[in-house]
Amino acid sequence: MEPQVIKMYAAREQIYPREAKGRYATWRWVCVWLTQLAFYGLPWLTWNGRQALLFDLTTRKFYIFGVVLWPQDFIYLAALLIICAYLLFLVTAIAGRVWCGFSCPQTVYTEIFLWVERRIEGTRSARMALDKQGPSVRKAFKKTAKHLAWGAIALWTGFTFVGYFTPIKELAREVTTLNFGPWEWFWVLFYSLATYGNAGWLREQVCKYMCPYARFQSAMFDQDTLIITYDAKRGEPRGAISKKAGNNDKLGDCIDCTLCVQVCPTGIDIRNGLQYECIGCAACVDACNTVMDKVDRPRGLVRYSTDHAMENNFNSKQIRQRAMRPRVLIYTSILALIIIAVCTSLALRTPLKMDVIRDRGSMGREVEDGMIENVYRLQIMNTSEQTQHFKISASGLPGLTLLTREEVTLQPTETLGWPIRLRVPHGVGEKGSNKIAIELHSLDDPSLHVRESAVFIVPR
């Protein structure tokens, strides 16, 4: 008996997506342009004389237009991620995987790389024929040109990505001299390779096997979620149009042209029902509508709809009415509350921070005239983008005196360590620790001040 070979993994079948034209294809390219103009353009914008959007890890400052965030403000970045997550849940509950199909970076860069591939290698049939050909100068030239173009796009993408963490104008000057540091070299090449590999080679494999969103999307779907649907009642039984009279009466509207399969970037047949591989790009909708126009049949055989709408023949108005269901209202309410809370917190945020650090080498000492002295270090941060002048004061014990200079100036977004010495007369306060307060008042804006608690040690 011959041994039986069982394959645990199916071999990948190469997908050659056909170019789709129509309303949704136009919207996909609008999203490509908008996302890439934002991604490539934002690092070059300036704000108050510096880069408008910069996550400067070296100085540990995050610049987001008029807002400067410090490590102590990490809660705002966490809130931003939570907002993005809830927004994704909300959009998915209403419109399915519309993010994946139109704005996801994997979809956007795959669309760009496919456009380059079509311009160089030709249409779907031409690309398939080229890959079946044996080695030739023509084939080598086309393949080389395609990969060079992909590589150029990937390198520019990697350079721009690093430009969000290192000032991009400095990075551009370093490019001319190839004076990159090891950190810049690693991330430019790493992100370039990731873009080149994901959009040029892996493509649908990322969406089908690597992206976790495809796996848990069903938890956010319900029967009133908009998805790409095939109207089987209208389309079946499918078959090609016959020239003989009466032969088409028993057939549905689907002529089995398979164009919906040919344009699909993940290679699925939407006529088999909703599948987790479907990214909701609606390329099959455009292809089917084009065919329906040619055979003089109504559009919408493949369309955006919901399970309830397909079962009950709902019209567009009824679909919109059922969109505002409890799940959507809960997501919307939570999202609105988080956004309001974050915006309110940012608006009320004091652009001044101070930490009081005791000198551990001197817990409290007796100096001349019997005075008791404690030494502190103030870590002062001016989180605004204006120069600020401050006055330091201390209170909490009778006769508490500040011996060091009480006025200090901080430049925009500057952090300053400022040592101070405090003294009290002999006999004041209890032995051990005594609660005091150190305050910082702005001389430019009387409403701006910060107060921090500390302890004054009296030797036993």
Secondary structure by P-SEA (a helix, b strand, c coil): ccbbbbbcccccccccccccccaaaaaaaaaaaaaaaaaaccccccccccccccccccccbbbccccccccccaaaaaaaaaaaaaaaaaaaacccccccccccaaaaaaaaaaaaaaaccccaaaaaaaaaccccaaaaaaaaaaaaaaaaaaaaaaaaaacccccaaaaaaaaaaccccaaaaaaaaaaaaaaaaaaccccccccccccccccccccccccccccccccccccccccccccccccccccccccccccccccccccccccccccccccccaaaaaaaaaaaaaacccccccccccaaaaaccccaaaaaaacccaaaaaaaaaaaaaaaaaaaaaaacccbbbbbbccccccccccccbbbbbbbbbbccccccbbbbbbbbbccccccccccccbbbbccbbbbbbbbbbbbccccccccbbbbbbbbbbccccccbbbbbbbbbbcc
